[in-house]
Each structure stands twice: as C-alpha cells, then as structure tokens.
Amino acid sequence: MSALMQAVTQRAFGGPDVLEPAEVSRPRPGLNEVLVRVHAAGVNPIDALVRSGTLPLLGTPPFTVGWDISGVVMETAPGVTRFAVGDEVYGMPYIPRAAAAYAEYAVAPSRQLARKPATVDHRTAAALPLAGLTAWQALADTGLVGTGTRVLVHGGAGGVGHLAVQIAKARGAEVIATASTAKTDFVRELGVDQVIDYRTRDFTEEVKDVDVVLDGVGGETAERSLDVLRPGGALVTIVEMRNADLAGRAEARGLSFHGVTAEPDHVGLTALADLVDSGRLRPHIAQALPLARAAEAHRLLEAGTLPGKVVLRAA
C-alpha cells in the first residue's frame, strides 16, 4: 500500500474553484481507529460552508473537507473489535472536527462507523450518513415520531428532507412535505401523504394540528411553522438551532423547540442501514462525479436545483 494518496485540498477560503486535486500522505489509524479505503464520499452543505469560510470549523486552510464516507476497512488499530479488514463500512466520523473525507483513504474511530447497507453500492451508502443521521436524530430521537404522528417536513426534496419523509413514513407517521413546483412529483413518489408547492400555496393555510415540524429552511418558514403545530407539538430545526427568540416564542405557546445537528452515531447508522436493506429508505443520487471534480460537485450543490444528493467517486 502506497504511503501517498489522491485527495482534494484547498489552500484558501473561497468558491468551488479553491478545491484542488493533490497527492498527500495517506493517514494512519490510531488507537480504536480503522483505515478505510474510501469508495465514495458524500457532498453536503456543511462542506461548502467550511470551504468558503462561512463556517470555519477547521480553522484556516490548508485542509480537506468532507465527512460522509463509504468504503472498505484496510487496517485496524489496537482496540478495534467491531470490524475486520475487508468489512464494508460507512459513516460520518469526527464532525465537527476534520475527517478529510474527500480522499482515497480516511481514518475513523470504529464506533463512529457501521456496516454499509448490503443492498446498495458505496455511492448510495455515501449519500446517507450526515443527511440520514440528521433526519433520524431529528425525527426518531428528538421528535419521537411513530405510528399516527403527523409530521410536516420543509424542503422534502432536499438532501435531508427526502430521507426524512421516508424515515417518518417507515415509522408509521402521516407525512406532509413542502417542495418547489419542479420537485413536487419527486417528493410525491417518495410516498408522502400530501405535498405542498410552497411557490403557489401557503402551508399555514393547508396544514393544521401537526405533531412535529422538521424545519430545514429557517427564517420566516421556521417562524410561521409555529402556527401549524398542535398544542404540545414540537418544532425541530436544523437551521435555526441558536435562535433563542424563536425558542422563547415556541415555549410561550406551549410548544417545544429543538435545534438538531447530526453527531456520529453507529446506532443510528445501523438503524438507517436496516431501513435501506428492508426497502423502506433509498437515498436519491442526483449526480456522482469523480473525486477530482469536487469543485463541480460544489457548484451543483450550491445551485440547489437538484433533488437528493451529490456524491464523489473515490474508487
């Protein structure tokens, strides 16, 4: 195994064109970690925010962005008991610290990974960790969505949204989703009970007595979502996590407010894999591009016109 690998790095904050293919040193796993030959890496909005410097989680460049990986275990360090060389795994390690997922190899704590869903390829699996865990932790862990729950998902065609509506349906919920005109058919095909075209209809006039709202839009949409919740209902937001004013207004109306960001969780990853393998959850891959075309992947992501996810092929 070579001591070098291909990766995507950046030497400055900026637009997608700061992402450059480069040859770098292959990482080595430490205690409780595995070395993964990355077959595919998911592309997420947080990657673009970090790249641009809008969300400087990784300090100043140079660094490699990305968290979602799917691949094969090539090496295990002392302390690893969950995996062996040759196992197919997927996950979202280290967030909010660097995982350097846009690369041919990555290291990860073994308990931040799970076995890849057996029924899908690495590209599909790589689309799942961050968006899927966000949806799972928001709906299953926080919103306690189950049989009979009425759920409204804003942005039902997005990376998180298209997984959230499927997860909610799989858990027995009645699911309503908002989407743009061009994406309503896509969302309807995911099995939702009602789709609202937010460009032509006001969701507050279409929906009432919702148990849980999953907000992936923020701003006025999050604020107006309070009007459609039943007494005791929950606003779960992945955008307005630190909006103390919104939290106070929710609580004053007898509602609960929850800000959610995904954290590494092998239990949640295993639950998502089970849903995939049982045919109840399918990530939609809008585009799969070679690792060297990461800049193009970011341009597609930021355009916001594609439903589902963009992934990078690393093998």
Secondary structure, 3 states (H helix, E strand, C coil): CCCEEEEEEECCCCCHHHCEEEEEECCCCCCCEEEEEEEEEEECHHHHHHHHCCCCCCCCCCECCCCCEEEEEEEECCCCCCCCCCCEEEECCCCCCCCCCCECEEEEEHHHEEECCCCCCHHHHHCCHHHHHHHHHHHHHHCCCCCCCEEEECCCCCCCHHHHHHHHHHCCCEEEEEECHHHHHHHHHCCCCEEEECCCCCHHHHCCCEEEEEECCCHHHHHHHHHHEEEEEEEEECCCCCCHHHHHHHHHCCCEEEECCCCCCHHHHHHHHHHHHCCCCCCCEEEEEEHHHHHHHHHHHHHCCCCCEEEEECC
